[in-house]
């Protein structure tokens, strides 16, 4: 299936601006959503923030807690929704 200009993959590759909360993890420069997601996961893995018994649960550290709206942990499926709240289109 070919990717068309302005299609879904184009939207994912268009640079977006992280707000200050998200920038603490991914940097403050505009970047594609795919890169933001990768950097958030890099942070999670580098700091061993996945629950060892249930790998779908992400535990918050000092940088992730504001991103998680103050919650101490979120399900990995909620992660995208939480991150999207901190992106300025």
C-alpha positions as CSV (number, residue, x, y, z in Angstrom):
1,X,0.0,0.0,0.0
2,X,1.6,3.3,-1.1
3,X,1.8,6.2,1.2
4,X,0.1,9.3,-0.2
5,X,1.1,12.9,0.6
6,X,-1.0,14.2,3.4
7,X,-2.0,10.7,4.3
8,X,-1.7,9.0,7.7
9,X,2.1,8.3,7.5
10,X,2.6,11.9,6.4
11,X,0.9,13.1,9.5
12,X,3.0,10.9,11.7
13,X,6.2,12.2,10.1
14,X,5.3,15.9,10.3
15,X,7.3,17.6,13.0
16,X,5.2,18.7,16.1
17,X,6.2,20.8,19.1
18,X,6.4,19.1,22.5
19,X,5.3,21.3,25.4
20,X,7.7,21.9,28.3
21,X,6.6,18.7,30.2
22,X,7.2,16.4,27.3
23,X,10.4,18.4,26.3
24,X,12.0,17.3,29.6
25,X,12.1,13.8,28.1
26,X,12.3,14.2,24.4
27,X,13.9,17.6,23.9
28,X,12.4,20.9,22.9
29,X,12.9,20.8,19.1
30,X,10.0,20.0,16.8
31,X,10.1,16.4,15.8
32,X,7.8,13.7,14.3
33,X,5.4,11.8,16.5
34,X,7.3,8.6,15.7
35,X,10.5,10.1,17.1
36,X,8.8,11.4,20.2
37,X,7.3,7.9,20.9
38,X,10.7,6.3,20.4
39,X,12.4,8.8,22.8
40,X,9.7,8.2,25.5
41,X,10.2,4.4,25.2
42,X,14.0,4.9,25.3
43,X,13.5,6.8,28.6
44,X,11.2,4.1,30.0
45,X,13.6,1.3,29.1
46,X,16.8,3.2,30.2
47,X,15.3,3.8,33.6
48,X,13.7,0.3,34.0
49,X,10.2,1.7,34.4
50,X,8.1,-1.2,33.1
51,X,6.6,-3.3,35.9
52,X,8.5,-6.6,35.9
53,X,5.4,-8.7,36.6
54,X,3.1,-6.8,34.1
55,X,5.2,-5.3,31.3
56,X,2.2,-3.4,30.1
57,X,2.3,-1.1,33.2
58,X,4.7,1.8,33.0
59,X,5.8,3.3,36.4
60,X,6.3,7.0,36.6
61,X,9.6,8.6,37.6
62,X,10.1,12.3,38.3
63,X,10.1,13.1,34.6
64,X,7.1,10.9,33.7
65,X,4.8,11.8,36.6
66,X,3.8,15.2,35.1
67,X,3.3,13.6,31.7
68,X,1.0,11.0,33.4
69,X,-1.1,13.8,35.0
70,X,0.3,12.9,38.4
71,X,-0.5,9.2,38.2
72,X,2.2,6.8,39.6
73,X,1.6,4.3,36.7
74,X,-0.3,4.0,33.5
75,X,-1.0,1.1,31.1
76,X,1.1,1.2,27.9
77,X,-2.1,1.7,25.9
78,X,-2.8,4.9,27.8
79,X,0.7,6.2,27.1
80,X,0.0,7.5,23.6
81,X,-3.1,9.5,24.9
82,X,-1.0,11.0,27.7
83,X,1.8,12.0,25.4
84,X,-0.6,13.5,22.8
85,X,-1.9,15.9,25.5
86,X,1.6,17.4,25.6
87,X,2.0,18.0,21.8
88,X,1.3,21.3,20.2
89,X,0.3,20.7,16.6
